[in-house]
Amino acid sequence: MKKGIHPDYHEITVKMTDGSEFKTFTTWGKKGDVLQLDTDILNHSAWTGGKNRINEKAGNVAKFNQRFAGINLTGAAKKVVDNAGPTVVKEKKAVEKPADKKKKK
């Protein structure tokens, strides 16, 4: 390995959210530093089995549910308020080309 291009690999102390500590080697910080964790396996929902919540007020699922709330299989339509507003389609006007003028000699 080339000298002087690699980061220093040293021992630090990692402090968990419950106050427990362990030592590990890393390139983070300086030798003897303490890394205080805000989130770890003790309190993160991925490890504790917590439920993930879907944001009901915004996002694609909520927009879809709001947009298609009036559709049902019985054929009776419900009044649906669309916050996006009406869709406006602009028609393109046909552009007339000037008649070809022949050069007079």
N, C-alpha and C positions, 0 to 999 in steps of 0.2 A: 504494500500500500504506500501511496505517496505520503510524505510527511507534511503536516501543517494544513491539510485540506479537510480533515474529518473533525466533526464536533467532539467535544469532551464527553466521555461516557463515564458517569459517576453515580454514586449512591445518594438517594434522597429519601425522605420520609413522606408517606401518603397518609393523610388523616381523613378517615371516613366521616359520614354525617353523624354517626352515633358516638364519635369520639375515639374509636379504636384506631390504631396506627399500624402500619407495616412499612418495611423498607424494600426498595426496589432500585434497579439501575435504569438510568435514562439519560437523554441528552438535554432534558428540560432543566432550566434553572442552573444553579451552581451546587457544588458539593455541600451537602448538609442542609439544603433548603427543605421546607415543609410545603407540600401541595395539599391545600384544603379543598376537599370536594364539596360542591353544592348538591350534586345529584350522583347517586351511586346505586349499586344493586340492592341496597337496603330500603330505598324509598322510591325507586323508579317503577312505574306501572308495568313495564315490560317484564320485570322480574317478580313483582309482588302480586301479579294477577289482577291488577286494577282494570276497570272497563274503560275503553276508549269511547269518547263521546263524539258524535257527529254534530257539527255546528248547524243547528236547525234554522238559523236566521239568514245565513248567507251560504254561498257555494253552489256548485252545479246541481247537487241533489235537491236542494231547497228550491232552486229556480225551476227545475224540471217539474217537481211536485206542484208548484204554484201555477205553472203554465198549463199543465194538463189536468188540473183538479176537476174540471167540468166534464171530462170524458168518462162515460160509463157504458156498460154493455146493454142497458135496458133501452137506450135510445133517447131518454129524457135528458135534455141539456141543462146544465147549470150555468148561471151567469158567472163568468170568470173575469176578474179585473187584471189586465195586463199592464204592469208598471213600465214595460219597455216602450209603450206607445205604439201608434199605428205604423205599419211599414209603408213607406212611400217609394213608389217605383217611378222613375222618370223615364219618359219615352224619348228616344233619340229622334231628332228631326232630320228628315232627309235633306241633304245639302244638294242644291242644284248646281251642276257644273255649267260654266258659261259655254256657249256654243263655240265650236272651233271656227276660228276666223281664218279664212284663206288669204294668203298674201297676194296682193295685186301686183302685176308686173307692169 
